[in-house]
Amino acid sequence: MTDTRTTLLQALRHPDTHERSRAALALGKQGYDADALAGLIDALADEPELMVREDLTWALARMGAESLQPLVDLLGDSRPEVRHQAAHVLGKLGDRRAVAGLVRVLEDESAQVVMKAVFALGQIKDAEAIPALVGLLGHEQMEIHDTITNVLHEFDAQAVQPLAQMVGHERWEVREQVAEVLGLIADPDALPALTELLADVEWQVRFAAVMGLGSLGSGQARAALEPMQQDAHERVRAAANKLITRLNTPRRRVLPGG
């Protein structure tokens, strides 16, 4: 290891945040080195400043695949802020070999860690993570709930069948979110699951299924919506009426220059 690299590693502990950032960026530019990687990992675990943590994240990403296992190991750290930061960097790396470690973190006691792990799995976008993400549907923490919706939506058609398997879940909050995500994905294969959810005992689920079918925009979806105009709940009826009107309205062709 060169004297320059030794100096940079020492600077990772400098009291001045700018010096720590400068050292992290310089180490990243120099590329992989075992001592540099170890120093960056140690610094990441202890760094209190967001700006410096982002520079450490960039530097670790520059280290490539060699940084994967040390970061996965950090997911088991006793400090939630360290687990959170490790998940953040793993998402940036985008290496599918991190999926198993991130899936384990989905059971973390910290909601912030769970949310970051969900987001990281969305960045990696490996279908292996879908069943575990589906298992978080109906989460009581709204931030996690919304992140799950967005991430599963990004998986597109790959998530349709795992979601469809949840239409009979005992919690209506889960069934409602299933309908919401299927509507966002808007894949024709979601039609049977959304149609089944139209008969749900909870109006919130029926409402979400109506909205989901409206996003499909097909003739079959329109036919499934028609009976919902007589639903027992006013909001479901109103949504069905509005969507059927929209689906029955021919789209106007926009002529060039007109």
matplotlib code that plots the C-alpha trace (Angstrom):
import matplotlib.pyplot as plt

x = [0.0, 1.4, 2.0, -0.7, -3.3, -2.2, -2.7, -6.2, -7.2, -6.1, -8.1, -11.3, -11.2, -10.3, -12.5, -13.3, -16.2, -14.7, -11.4, -13.3, -15.3, -12.2, -10.4, -13.4, -13.7, -9.9, -9.9, -12.9, -11.1, -8.0, -10.1, -10.1, -7.5, -8.2, -6.9, -8.9, -12.1, -11.7, -11.1, -14.1, -16.3, -15.2, -15.7, -19.2, -20.2, -19.1, -19.7, -22.3, -22.6, -25.0, -22.8, -19.8, -21.8, -22.9, -19.3, -18.4, -21.3, -19.9, -16.4, -17.6, -19.6, -16.3, -14.8, -17.2, -18.1, -15.4, -17.4, -20.5, -19.8, -18.5, -21.7, -23.9, -22.0, -22.9, -26.6, -26.1, -24.7, -26.3, -26.9, -29.9, -28.3, -25.5, -27.9, -29.8, -26.6, -25.5, -28.8, -28.5, -25.1, -26.2, -29.0, -26.6, -24.4, -27.3, -25.8, -28.3, -26.1, -27.2, -30.9, -30.8, -29.2, -31.6, -34.6, -33.5, -33.5, -37.2, -37.9, -35.8, -37.1, -36.4, -39.0, -36.4, -34.1, -37.0, -38.0, -34.4, -34.1, -37.3, -36.1, -32.7, -34.4, -36.4, -33.1, -31.6, -34.9, -34.3, -37.5, -36.2, -37.2, -40.9, -42.3, -40.7, -41.9, -45.4, -45.2, -45.0, -48.3, -50.7, -47.8, -49.0, -46.2, -47.5, -44.0, -43.3, -46.7, -46.2, -42.6, -43.8, -46.5, -44.0, -41.4, -43.8, -45.2, -41.6, -41.4, -44.3, -45.7, -43.3, -45.3, -48.8, -49.0, -47.4, -49.9, -52.8, -52.0, -52.8, -56.5, -57.7, -55.6, -57.3, -56.5, -58.5, -55.7, -53.5, -56.3, -56.8, -53.1, -53.0, -55.7, -53.9, -50.6, -52.3, -54.0, -50.7, -49.1, -52.1, -51.2, -54.0, -53.1, -54.3, -57.9, -59.0, -57.6, -59.1, -62.5, -62.4, -61.7, -64.9, -66.8, -64.9, -66.8, -64.9, -65.9, -62.3, -61.1, -64.0, -63.2, -59.5, -60.5, -62.8, -60.0, -57.6, -59.9, -60.4, -56.7, -56.8, -59.1, -60.2, -63.6, -63.4, -62.6, -65.5, -67.9, -66.6, -67.3, -70.9, -72.4, -70.5, -72.8, -75.3, -72.8, -74.0, -71.4, -71.8, -68.1, -67.8, -70.9, -69.6, -66.2, -67.7, -70.0, -67.2, -64.9, -67.5, -68.4, -64.7, -64.2, -67.3, -66.1, -64.3, -60.9, -60.6, -58.0, -55.6, -54.7, -51.4, -51.5, -55.0]
y = [0.0, 3.4, 6.2, 8.2, 5.5, 5.3, 9.0, 8.8, 6.0, 8.0, 11.0, 8.9, 9.7, 13.4, 15.7, 17.8, 16.4, 17.8, 16.0, 12.7, 13.2, 14.1, 10.9, 8.7, 10.1, 9.7, 6.1, 5.4, 6.8, 4.6, 1.5, -1.8, -2.5, -4.8, -2.3, 0.5, -1.6, -2.5, 1.2, 2.4, -0.3, 0.7, 4.3, 3.7, 2.0, 5.0, 8.0, 10.4, 12.9, 12.1, 13.9, 11.9, 8.6, 9.3, 9.8, 6.5, 4.9, 6.1, 4.9, 1.4, 1.1, 1.8, -1.1, -3.4, -6.9, -7.1, -4.8, -7.1, -9.5, -6.9, -4.9, -8.0, -8.7, -5.1, -6.0, -8.0, -5.1, -4.4, -0.7, 0.0, 3.0, 0.8, -1.9, 0.9, 2.3, -1.2, -1.8, 1.6, 0.8, -2.7, -1.1, 1.1, -1.9, -3.7, -7.1, -9.9, -11.8, -9.4, -10.4, -13.2, -10.9, -8.1, -10.4, -11.4, -7.8, -7.5, -8.8, -6.1, -4.5, -1.0, 0.2, 2.5, -0.5, -2.6, 0.3, 0.7, -3.0, -3.0, -0.1, -1.8, -4.9, -2.8, -1.3, -4.8, -6.0, -9.7, -11.8, -14.0, -11.2, -11.0, -13.6, -11.9, -8.5, -9.8, -11.1, -7.5, -6.5, -4.7, -3.5, -1.3, 1.3, 3.5, 4.3, 0.7, 0.1, 2.7, 1.6, -2.0, -0.8, 1.2, -1.6, -4.4, -2.1, -1.9, -5.6, -5.4, -8.6, -10.8, -9.8, -10.6, -14.3, -13.9, -11.1, -13.1, -15.9, -13.4, -12.7, -15.0, -13.6, -13.3, -9.6, -7.2, -4.7, -7.2, -7.9, -4.2, -3.6, -6.6, -4.9, -1.6, -3.0, -5.1, -2.0, -0.1, -3.0, -3.1, -6.4, -8.4, -11.4, -9.5, -9.7, -12.9, -11.8, -8.4, -9.8, -12.2, -9.3, -7.6, -10.0, -9.2, -8.6, -5.4, -2.3, -1.0, -4.1, -3.9, -0.2, -1.0, -3.8, -1.5, 1.0, -1.7, -3.0, 0.5, 0.7, -2.4, -0.7, -3.9, -5.0, -7.9, -5.4, -3.2, -6.2, -7.1, -3.6, -3.3, -5.3, -3.0, -0.1, -1.7, -2.3, -1.8, 0.9, 4.4, 4.9, 1.6, 2.4, 5.9, 4.6, 1.9, 4.4, 6.8, 4.2, 2.6, 6.0, 6.7, 3.3, 3.8, 7.2, 6.9, 8.5, 11.5, 11.3, 14.2, 15.1, 16.7, 20.4, 20.2]
z = [0.0, -1.0, 1.4, -0.4, 0.3, 3.9, 4.3, 2.7, 5.0, 8.0, 6.6, 6.7, 10.5, 10.1, 12.3, 9.2, 7.1, 3.9, 4.5, 5.1, 1.9, 0.0, 1.2, 0.4, -3.1, -3.7, -2.5, -4.8, -7.8, -7.1, -7.4, -5.5, -2.8, 0.1, 2.7, 1.1, 1.1, 4.7, 5.6, 3.7, 5.3, 8.8, 8.0, 6.7, 9.9, 12.0, 9.8, 11.3, 8.4, 5.5, 2.9, 3.8, 3.9, 0.3, -0.7, 1.0, -0.8, -4.1, -3.2, -2.2, -5.4, -7.3, -5.5, -7.4, -6.5, -3.8, -1.6, -1.7, 1.1, 3.6, 3.0, 3.5, 6.7, 7.9, 7.5, 10.7, 12.7, 16.0, 15.1, 12.9, 11.3, 10.0, 8.7, 7.0, 5.3, 4.2, 2.5, 0.9, -0.6, -1.7, -3.6, -5.4, -6.3, -7.9, -7.5, -7.4, -5.0, -2.3, -2.6, 0.1, 2.6, 1.9, 2.2, 5.7, 6.7, 5.7, 9.2, 10.9, 14.0, 12.5, 10.0, 8.4, 7.8, 6.3, 4.0, 2.8, 2.1, 0.1, -1.9, -2.5, -3.7, -6.1, -7.4, -7.9, -9.4, -9.2, -9.4, -6.5, -4.1, -5.2, -2.8, 0.2, -0.9, -1.4, 2.1, 3.3, 1.7, 4.1, 6.3, 9.2, 8.6, 5.8, 4.5, 4.1, 2.6, -0.1, -0.8, -1.3, -3.7, -5.8, -5.8, -6.8, -9.5, -11.0, -11.3, -13.8, -15.2, -13.1, -10.0, -11.3, -10.3, -6.9, -6.2, -7.6, -5.1, -2.2, -3.2, -0.5, 2.3, 5.7, 6.1, 3.9, 4.0, 2.1, -0.4, -1.0, -1.7, -4.0, -6.1, -6.0, -7.2, -9.9, -11.1, -11.3, -13.3, -15.6, -17.2, -18.9, -16.8, -13.7, -14.9, -13.1, -9.8, -10.0, -11.0, -8.0, -5.7, -6.9, -4.7, -1.6, 1.6, 2.3, 0.2, 0.3, -1.5, -4.0, -4.6, -5.3, -7.6, -9.6, -9.9, -11.0, -13.7, -14.9, -15.6, -17.8, -20.2, -22.0, -23.0, -20.5, -17.7, -18.7, -18.7, -15.2, -14.0, -15.1, -12.1, -9.8, -10.7, -8.3, -5.5, -1.9, -1.2, -2.7, -3.5, -5.3, -7.4, -8.2, -9.2, -11.5, -13.1, -13.8, -15.2, -17.4, -18.8, -19.5, -21.1, -23.3, -24.6, -27.9, -27.9, -30.2, -32.8, -32.8, -36.4, -37.2, -36.8, -35.3]

ax = plt.figure().add_subplot(projection="3d")
ax.plot(x, y, z, "-o")
ax.set_aspect("equal")
plt.show()
